[in-house]
Amino acid sequence: MGWGATTPRPIAKKRPPKHRPAISCILTNGDRISGTLVSVRHSRLRLATRTIGIVTLARKTVAQCQTSDLHTKRSLSQWLLPAVPSLREPMMTIAPLPVTLQLALQMPLPIVPLPVEALNIEPVAVPLAARALPTYKPTVGWKRTMGFSFALARGNSNSSDLGFTGGIVRRTPRSQLSLTARRFHGQQNGQTSSDFFSSNLRDDHAIGKLDSTALKRPSYFAETTFERDALAKLDRRVLANTGLSIPLSGDPTNNVALEIGAGLTHEKYSTNVSRTRVGGVLRLAGSQKFGLANANQQLAAYPDLNDVAGRYRLNGDFNLGAPLSKRVALTVGWMNRYDTRPQFQVKKLDYTIQSGLSLEF
């Protein structure tokens, strides 16, 4: 080689981009965060999301993780396992131990990696006292229901009946918010035989800590109800009640709860009668499970606290459901309404029997 010759430098190879597997984590509060895995440390996990960028999750806030990458599964399975205390150095020695036992204590405990699928357990929410109500949802998340019923008769009896029920529930570990509605309309020989609509907005909150005694502890509820019944000459009835729900049974297959509260009731009738009263609410609710079938009942009394003569109303709901598939069930229900002082030419007792299908998703 001459003096002017130079040794060619090797061309630097570009490092391949770091592999970031897709991962989805569910937090202990029920929220889900999805993105790509950046890093896993002793006490935290970092994700890269499309919407909010890099997110750092503390170990104690993560309930479960899901990914299709095998190497990431092994890392997360060990990261999600609780810390195992070391037995190499005992805190206190009372008497000399045998040599074989001393050697056993010095050996490290084996850690067997578990697949992430084994750790995908949904966070368990402590039930509220109102778990006996048909709108109650025992796990965190959303629940939506719809029900339809229709009956048609022609010949000696000319009648048709249409019913609809629906609801949406949002459950968190400490509270539940539900909105339900029902509508019944029927005709008999060309005349309206039933025309009823009601809706209910209810909020439940647990009282105290979410520990093992929360199952037996009362919970707080607040609800607003709207009703309209054309045959009872009721243009509108608005109830706003608040109170306590007290559990009477902790059996998951046979739940019973007692609710006691008070509030305001406003009524407007088509007979130009309008009144606003202080009223109370006393409700007994129950639910049972018979294999795959389930039943629920409610019996509620609404006394008028301003009426010294003792005016009150009674509402009863009794329902039975038998599943046809995972989301569809056959339902039968009976609803009755009793008023001690109805309007002129209106009966005190009115009841409706419905059967149909319900959808839960």
Secondary structure, DSSP 8 states (H G I E B T S, - for coil): --TT-----------------EEEEEETTS-EEEEEEEEE-SSEEEEEETTTEEEEEEGGGEEEEE-S-HHHHHHHHHHHS------SS-S--SS---HHHHHHHHS--------GGGG---------GGGGSTT--SSSEEEEEEEEEEEEE-SS--EEEEEEEEEEEEE-SSEEEEEEEEEEEEEETTEEEEEEEEEEEEEEEE-S-SSGGGGGS-EEEEEEEEEEETTTTEEEEEEEEEEEEEE---BTTEEEEEEEEEEEEEEEETTS-EEEEEEEEEEEEEEEEETTEEEEEEEEEEEBTT-TT--EEEEEEEEEEEESSSSEEEEEEEEEEEESS--TT--SEEEEEEEEEEEE-
